[in-house]
Amino acid sequence: MSQPELNGIVAVDGPSGTGKSTTARRLAGSLRAAYLDTGAMYRAATSAVLRAGVSPEDPVEVGRVVRESRVVMRMDPELPGVLLDGGDIGEEIRGEAVTGAVSAVSAVPEVREILVAEQRRLITAVTGSGGGVVVEGRDVGTVVVPEAALKVYLTASSDARAQRRSTQDAAAGRASDPQRVHADVRRRDSLDSNRQVAPLRMAEDAVLVDTTELDVEQVLGRLHELVEGRGLLVASERTGK
C-alpha cells in the first residue's frame, strides 16, 4: 500500500517554546522523512565548552573546543538524539547549565560556521538520495537552507512558551520555576534576535503559524496542509524506513 512521503526540505524556525521540536519530529515521522534538530547541535557544542571548563564568553577558546569536538546527530524521528565524542548527551543538553550558556556559544561566528557546514552536509546527504528532511531551529530558512521548498515560522506568546517549558521540565524531572523560565525565555529571545551573526528572524517567504492557542495536533495538521499544498509529497511503496 502506498504511503505519502516527503520529497524535499521543510524548514521550521522560531523561538523556544513554540512546539518546534515536537511538531517537526512528528511531521518527519508521519512523512517517512529524516529529522534534524539544529538547536540540539548548538546545545551539544555548549556542553563541550562547559565540559572543557571554557568560558562561553571567550570566542577564541569556544571556537577551539567546538572545532575539536565530535558531534553526531541521529536523524531518525522515531529515535532522535545527539552524541558528543561518542557519548549520548540527550539529557545533559536540556539542563540548566547548557540552557544558560547556549545563546553565548551560538553567537560565536566560528561555532556557527562549523555547525552550519555540518548541517548542510547532513541535509544534502538525505536529499541527494531523493529523500526528505524536516529541519528545525532558529536560522534554518534564513541561513542554513534558504532554498527550502517550505519554510514555516512558529511563534507563540512568551507566557504560553514559558508555561510549555515549565511543563516539559517538570515532566522530565527537572526543577522548574515558572518565573525563572519566563525570564529565561525573554532573555533567549533578546539574545537570539539581537546577535550579530544569523539573528533569529522570519524568512521573507516563510509561513507564520501562531501556536499560542493551538495544540500539537492542530499545528501538525496545519503543517501537513502546507506540505501537501506545496506539492512535496510522493507515493512510496516501501515497507520500512
N, C-alpha and C positions, 0 to 999 in steps of 0.2 A: 504494500500500500504506500503510495507516495505521501511525502510529508513536506510542508513548506520549509525551506532552508534559506538562511541569509546568504546573499552573494554581494559582498562589498563591505564598506566600513560605516558603522554608526558611531558617531562621537557624542558622548553625553558629558556635558560640563555643568558646573555650578558650584556654589559654596557648600561647605559641610552641612550635614543635617537635612538635606533636601530629599534624601532617599536614593541618591545616585547609585551607590554600591548594590543595594538590594535589587533595585529596578533593573540596572544594567546586567547584573549577573543572571537574573531570571529571564530577561529578554534573550540573552545569549543562549541560555539553556533551552528555551522553548523553540528557538530557531536553529538549533544544532550548530551554533557558531562558537568561536573562541571568545574568551573574555579577558580583558586586560585592565587591571586596576592600577593606573599610573600613580595614584596617591600612595598606594602601598609601597611602591618603589622608592618614593621620597621618604617615607617613614622608615624603610629599611636602611636607606643611606643615613638617616638621622640616628638610627640605632648603632650603626657602625661608628659614627662620630662620637656618640656618648660612650660606647664601649672603649674607645681609644683614649678617653679622657681629654678630648679636644673640645675647646670652647666653640659652640655653634656660631659665635661672633667673629671667629678667626677664619676668614675666607681662604687663606693660603693653606692652612692645615686641614680645613674641612675638605677642600678640593683634593688634597693629597690622600686623605683617608678614603674618600669615595672612589678615587681613581684606583686605589689598591685593593678595594673590596670587591667581592663577587656576589652580585645579587641575581638570583634566578627566579623567574616568575612561573607559576603553574597556571596555565591558561584554560584549563577545563572548568567550565562554570559549575559543574557538579562537585568539584574538589579544588577550588582555587586556593592559592597560597603563595607565600614568598619565602625564599631561603636566603640566608646570609652566610656566606662562606661555608655552605653545606648544611647549615642547621636551620630548622623551621623556626621562624620568629613571629608567627601569626598572632600570638598573644602579646608578645613584647611590644610590637609596634603600636598597639592600641592603648598602651599605658600612659600615665600622666606625664612621665618624663619626656617621652617621644612627642606627645601632643604639644607640650610646651615649647619644644625646640624645633619642630619640623618647619615652621614658617621661615625661621632664620636660615636653616640649612638649605631650604628650597630656593631661597633668594640668591644664593651664591651662583654666579654665572657659569663657573666650571661644572658645578653639580648638574645644572640644567642641561648643559651641553652634553655631558656624559650620558645622562638618563634619557634625554630626548632621542639621541642617536640609537640607544638600545631599544627604546620603544618603537621607533620607526623600523628597526631591523626585525623585531618580533612581528609587527603588523604586516610587513612585506612578506615574511615567511609564510603567513597564513593566506594572504590574498594572492600571492604569486602562484599558489597551487589551486586557485579557484575557490577558496573558502571565504567565509565571512567572519568578521570580528566586531565585537562591541567593546569600545574603549571608553573608559570614564576617567575624569579628572577635572582639572581646572583650566588647562590650556590646550586641550586636545583639538578642538575645532579651530582654534586661532593659530596654534604653533605646530603641534605635532603632526596632524594630518588635515591641513586646511582644505585638502581635496576630497574629504569625506563626502559620500553621497547624501548622508543625512546627518545634520548637526542639531542636537537638542540641548537647550539650556534650561536646567531645572532650578527653580527658585522657591522660596517659602519665607514667611515672616521669621524674624530672629527668635520670637517667642516659640513658634512651632518647632523650629530647628533645635533650640535648646532643650525643649521637652523631649524630643525624639532622642537626642544624645543622652540625656539623663536616663531614659527608659532603656536604651541599649546598654549603657554602663551597668545599670542595676541588674539587667538580665544576664550579663556576663560576669557578675560577681565583683565588679569594680566599684570602688567608693564613688558615690555620686552626690554632689552638692548642686542643686538646681541653679542657685545664684552664681556659683563659680563657673558652671557650664555655660550659662548665658553670657557671662563676661568673656569667657574664652571664645565663644562663637563670634562675638562682636570684635574681639581682638584679632582673630584669624581673618575675618572679613576685611578689616582695615589693612593688615599687613599684606594679605594676598592681592588686594585691589590696588595698593599703592607702591608695590615693589617695582623697581626699575626694569627688571627682566621678566618678560612674559606675565604681566599682571592679569589677575582674574577679570575677564570681561566676556561679554557675549559676542560671538561672531556675528557679522552683519547678516549672514544668511541662515542663522540658526532659528529654530522654532522655540519660542518661550513657552514653558509649561510651569504654571504656578501650582505647587503641590500642597499649599497650606491647608486646603480643605479637602484634599484627595487622599484616599488610602492607597496602598501599594497596588491593589488590583486595578483601581481606576487609572493610575498613572501607567501601569503596564498596558492596559487596554488602549490608552492614547498613543503610546509608542508603537504598538502593533499597527494601529491605523496609519501612522506616519510611514512606517516601513513599507507597508503594502501600497500606500499612495505614491511612494517614490519608485515603485517597481523593483524593489530589491529582493523579492522572493523568487526562488526557483523550486521546482519539484525535485524531490530526491527519492530514490528507491533504496537507499542504504538502510540496513537494519541495525547498524551500530555506529558509534561515533568514530 
